[in-house]
Structure formats: C-alpha cells, structure tokens
Amino acid sequence: MNYTFYELAMLFFTYSFLAWLAETAVATVKEKDFRNRGFASGPFCFLYGFTGIILTVFLQELKGDVVFLFLGSMAVATAMEWFAGKLLERMKRKKWWDYSGKRWNFDGYICLQYSLLWGLLGFLAVRYGNGLILGVYHSLPAIVGRIAIWGLITVGIIDFMGSFLSVCHIEERLPRLLGWNHRLQRWTFRLATKLSGHIEKRIGRSYPATLQEQEAKEKSEERCSFVQVFWLFLIGAFAGDIVETIFCRITAGVWMSRSSLVWGPFSVVWGLAIALATVLLYKDRDKQEHHIFWVGVFLGGAYEYICSVFTEIMFGKVFWDYSAMPFNLGGRINLLYCFFWGIAAVVWIKGLYPKMKRFIDFILKKTGRVLTGILMVFMIINIIVSVMALIRYDTRADGKAAVHGWERAMDEHFDDARMKRIYPNAIPQ
C-alpha cells in the first residue's frame, strides 16, 4: 500500500500524541506528580511518531506474518530507541533515560521488557492501528483534514525547534552568527532564554537522569566533527565497495560492480554505516568486544533491512536478495551477514578507527578544507546524478518516454547497457 504525504503526517502526529499521553500518564502515576514526558513542550513524543512511520513504510510487507511482524517491530523500534538515546547523549552529554537497573538491559538505553512491548505495540499499529486512524482521517472533509495537518506541522516545527534550541544552547550564539542589530539581538536573546529556561526545567523534572552532570568528562571528551564524519563516509564507501567486489570474486568467481554510484567505486550503504557506527560507538571503543559485536549485529541488520526497503521503494529495484540463504528475513537480511556486521563493528571501532582518525587529521592538516570541499561537491553531484539515473532506469523499464531534459540526458549518458554494468544485481520489481 502506498501512503500519501497527508496520511503519513496524520499517522505521525497521532502516534506522537498517543505516545505522549501514555508516557505522561505512566510517569505521572509513578511519580505521583504531573510529568510531561515529551521532548517538545507540546503534547508530542516525536520519536514514537517517527518510529510509527518507519514501521508503517518499511514493515508493510510483513503485515500478513504475525511472527515476523512482531520481531521486525521489536528490532526496528528497539534500534530507534537506542539510536535516539545515543544521539541525545552526544548532543547533551547526558543520559535522558536509564534502564541500567532493569534486567537484560543493554547500555542502559534498551532492555528486553521494553523491546517486547515495542514489538507488541508495533504489531498492533501496523496490523490494526493504521487502518483505524486513517479511517477517521478519511471520514473528515478533505479540506478540513489538510488544514488540520498543516496546522499540526506548523506547531510541531515551532515546538521542535524551540526544544532543539534549548538542548544545543544555540540561543547563545545565533544572534552573533547572523549579525543581527543590537536591539533585535537583545529581544531574541531574552525570548530564547525564557523559552529554553522553561523547557530545560521541564526536561530536568521529567528526565532526572539529565541532571547528573558530567563536567569532568565533558572537558576530556573527544569530538567527532562533521568534516571527520564526511571523510569516514568517503573512506567507508570506497573500502566497502572494494571489499564487496573481492568477496564476490572469491565466492561467486566473477568480478562484479558493487558500487552505489555511477562514478567511482563507492558503496553508499557501507559509507553511511561506517559514519553512523563511528558517531554512535566511537566513545564506547574501550568497552568489551562482545558489547560492540552485538550492537553491530542488531543495528547492522536493522540498517540493512531499512536500506533494502528504501531503495526498492525509491528506485523500484532490488539491489540484493538473500532468499536462497538460511535464516533470512524477506531476502533482505540474513543471520550470517548480521554476524558480519558485528565483526565489522568490532574491527572498525577497536582497530581501524583510531588509525583512520590519525590519517584524516594528517590529511586535514596538510590540505586544510580545500580537498574536503572539492570531494564533498563531487560526492553530492555524484549522488544526485546517480539518483536521477536510477529513477530514469526504472521509468525506462516501464516503457515511459523521456519528456524532460534531464530524462533525455540520462538516456544519452546512462543507457540500459551502462546501468546494467554498474548495477548488475538490480532486479526490477
């Protein structure tokens, strides 16, 4: 089933609101005092909204299978919870919630009892909840529904930006960066200070774990800058393509292109995986190997599954299929390769990342930002052209003639023969 923008927006805000009701009610009863559990000031828990959309879009094909829908919901929702917890910790350098006191917890951010709950809630949402919510939405006059959606989007953006401003303390730097005049600067600073003060007090009451200051740790913490993340993405994309190419040669006996892009040996899936793994795990590199291994197994499998569904929806092609391998899920992931993700995470974080960081620092010291800027522009253009070529490749397979100039350009420079060489495993759906 293909959902419209308005349908997805309605599901997003409904699940955000219902989650806020549930979280706030449970916390208030537990603490015997009102607790607003949302990240934003309004009645929304946006993480649940995003998770609901991801489950709706990416697990739709599992709707008819009770067991796999439950397991898929549990895996994806747990991965989202862990990812959000780590990301918020990187932003604020504090834990927003902590399950360390619960049995079968992992890293204090996820635990078995909540993972089982997420699996059940995800199953109910995809199997029954979406239909009920959209049934109510479609019962409204079309104009009323759309006005309501845009009103919610406006309120949600303002609310989220205000909360983000508070968490990152951007209000302290924004006037200076934009060079506003003195009067506007004072007015903006006063407004932002009041807003952030209100939000921080509420966040502190709702999430006591954020009150545990880590000043000494913050001073000694290593930071992973955007430029370093870009270089990690670039190196990971290149190395991933080379490794996959050699792996195919050894296992299948053929040399086969494994690139995600039309220019150069770059695998975007591997590049993003390396960048994300580094951002989330580089501070955990002193932990035991089994910790990093199981994080890699779990998150790597969820990541590969989502990438598979996304590329199929986006480009109408299946770029890999593990249906012939044992312990696979819809041909998108399999247990053996999930273990490979775990091994790769350990090798990268424990062994390669420290050396790669020194190499990147050396490059930046010698070339400054010039080489980085050139490569960044190249990769952006490469990705855009690759997306256009793949979209045209799909529409051409459906027998649609080129109408626009970019479509004719893609037909001229990236015909079917060339696309088959670049993407030999792309199977039309």
C-alpha positions, 0 to 999 in steps of 0.5 A: 500500500502506498501512503500519501504525504497527508496520511503519513503526517496524520499517522505521525502526529497521532502516534506522537500524541498517543505516545505522549499521553501514555508516557505522561500518564505512566510517569505521572502515576509513578511519580505521583506528580504531573510529568510531561514526558515529551521532548517538545513542550507540546503534547508530542513524543516525536520519536514514537511518531517517527518510529510509527512511520518507519514501521508503517513504510518499511514493515508493510510487507510483513503485515500478513506474518504475525511472527515476523511482524512482531520481531521486525517491530521489536528490532526496528523500534528497539534500534530507534530507541537506542539510536535516539538515546545515543544521539541525545547523549552526544548532543547533551552529554547526558543520559535522558533515560536509564534502564541500567537497573532493569534486567537484560538491559543493554547500555542502559538505553534498551532492555528486553521488557521494553523491546517486547512491548515495542514489538507488541505495540508495533504489531498492533499499529501496523496490523490494526492501528493504521487502518483505524486512524486513517479511517477517521482521517478519511471520514473528515472533509478533505479540506478540513483534514489538510488544514488540520495537518498543516496546522499540526506541522506548523506547531510541531516545527515551532515546538521542535525547534524551540526544544532543539534550541534549548538542548544545543544552547544555540540561543547563545550564539545565533544572534552573533552568527547572523549579525543581527542589530543590537536591539533585535539581538537583545529581544531574541536573546531574552525570548530564547532564554525564557523559552529554553529556561522553561523547557530545560526545567521541564526536561530536568523534572521529567528526565532526572537522569539529565541532571547528573552532570558530567563536567569532568568528562565533558572537558576530556571528551573527544569530538567527532566533527562533521568534516571527520564524519564526511571523510569516514563516509568517503573512506567507508564507501570506497573500502566497502565497495572494494571489499564487496567486489573481492568477496564476490570474486572469491565466492561467486568467481566473477568480478562484479560492480558493487558500487552505489554510484555511477562514478567511482567505486563507492558503496553508499550503504557501507559509507553511511554505516561506517559514519553512523557506527563511528558517531554512535560507538566511537566513545564506547571503543574501550568497552568489551568486544562482545558489547560492540559485536552485538550492537553491530549485529542488531543495528547492522541488520536493522540498517540493512533491512531499512536500506533494502526497503528504501531503495526498492521503494525509491528506485523500484529495484532490488539491489540484493536478495538473500532468499536462497540463504538460511535464516533470512528475513524477506531476502533482505537480511540474513543471520550470517551477514548480521554476524558480519556486521558485528565483526565489522563493528568490532574491527572498525571501532577497536582497530581501524578507527583510531588509525583512520582518525590519525590519517584524516587529521594528517590529511586535514592538516596538510590540505586544510578544507580545500580537498574536503570541499572539492570531494564533498561537491563531487560526492553530492553531484555524484549522488544526485546524478546517480539518483536521477539515473536510477529513477530514469532506469526504472521509468525506462523499464516501464516503457515511459518516454523521456519528456524532460531534459534531464530524462533525455540526458540520462538516456544519452549518458546512462543507457540500459547497457551502462546501468546494467554494468554498474548495477548488475544485481538490480532486479526490477520489481 
